Amino acid sequence: MKDTVKVSVIIPVYQVENYLERAVESVLAQTLEEKEIILVDDGSEDASPKICDRYAQQYPGLIHVIHKPNEGLGLARNTGLEVARGEYVAFLDSDDTVEPEMYAEMYAKALKEDDDIVMCDVRIIYVEENRSSVVASYPRQEIDLGDYIANGNNITYSVNKLYKRSLWEKNRYEKMLFEDIALIPALVTRTPSIGYVKKAFYNYYRRANTLSTSFTGGMVDIVRAFRSFLETSDPRYREEVVYCISKQLYWNMTQSRVLFQADFIGFLQEYKRYFLLNSYLEKDAKTRKILDYLDRDVIPERFICPHFGRPVPQVYLEKLKKDFPQAELILVDETTIPAEDLPDTVLKAMREGETAYAEEYAALRILCQKGGIVLKPEYQVSLNLKKLRLNRIFFGFEDDEELTTGCYGALKEHYVIQSLLDTYQADSIFNKAFLPLKDRLRDFLLLHFQLKVNGRKQLLKKEIQIYLPDVLAYDMKDGENCCKRADIPVPEGFEAVSGKVLKMWSDRVLENWNLYKQALNGNPPAKTSVQTGGTFSSGFSEQEVERRIQEVVEAYESSTSWRITRPLRALGRLLKK
């Protein structure tokens, strides 16, 4: 066996039994003969390890297999790099393929011009749509590095490039999602000798429900990746790098990952000076719109958990870690605020065993000092809560009469929170009777902000956002839920919803139904907004009315109001208790 080969192709493998053979066969079909294939099994639990071993037995000396515990794509690539013998190295994702001439032509190009990196174009195959498109990396054969960083394509891809192995002596992937964005474009800025074969050699199969198309809490790593790209790039190309990141930010903030908008705003504000002074952005009116977010207030990703006299459930901590891996968690107990700093009413409450009253005060106090989101231990978050950070302050209804204090948030030192804290010093029924915060909050918002106690979404004085019960109290399976009560035991597969909320939702569906019936009878209310999202105006055809009626019927029959009736009845006695 030779000590070196021309190209080492590293293929990380994880749960790809349906695609792995196709990927490996595409490398075996390469016209370049002096190559090796390194399959890195990253702890797969399907048939992938067996497929890897079978190939290694069938092609000894050509295909090598490494089995390792699961650590992610980047570290699997690092493992392959440790044993690679090629003059050049390439990466192939195990559910993609390469064209037969890819490595031969790119190797020849690298050898002829002594390039450290050679890249090619990418063919994106949209599997569900049965179509494909080619994304050219650059409009010209010769690469102008600055222009390529600013205006080229595919710069963040690891897989459409051939690398001189010596580049990897001091470079490795980090353990994170979006490891490509964190490393590859910065590496490109530090590699002036770049060649380009203007052919679509790499076939990227894009599917639904993959890492690139699904939302998980770990996707916040994309901000970390942008930061690494910016900080580790060659400073001579700072202008181009910032513009490259700006275009990706615009796409992510407005189209691809809008849910993470608050995280992107934090990144923009962190490097505000670079974005404001960027000459490329001055000429790009569309991308320059990201600068509009620079002055946007964002609630910190900080959770405040008050838990006087009771433990914090493990599931609470696990859910936070999963959906908000970079969030700060502040656990608030009886010792968090020194006794000498507490109002007399709170001290009295603690002496008399009114811990809920004292706990709510302590949570408000920490929220005022630091900003963030109060989340009681008996509540459970979902990833959707990220979008609520775009408010300056928010609360929500528990039903059509009461507000929930299980989850609410605000900016640091928000005047509403400060004012609520002041009320704990007053000689009032709230303090004498140790009434719950939700009563104090409701009356405060009624008095100062004309809150309508009706369970509906409201924006008070263009700042204080009030959400519906399905957002911050119950999961109605309508895609809006950000937080829900998790303290009521329910059978597997069901959700607990109070009878008042169920009735409220049923009434609203019926209200919409009646509006459609009026339209059908020729008496549509002019320009009346309908809760299902439609808008009535005169002039609807009978077919259009029928279509919209059917939409309401289908929405009702698939809604929580219809589907949870059985579990709600089963839990009726428990909820009454």
Order of alpha helices (4+ residues) and beta strands (2+ residues): beta-alpha-beta-alpha-beta-alpha-beta-beta-alpha-beta-beta-alpha-beta-alpha-beta-alpha-alpha-alpha-alpha-alpha-beta-alpha-beta-alpha-alpha-beta-beta-beta-beta-alpha-alpha-alpha-beta-beta-alpha-beta-alpha-alpha-alpha-alpha
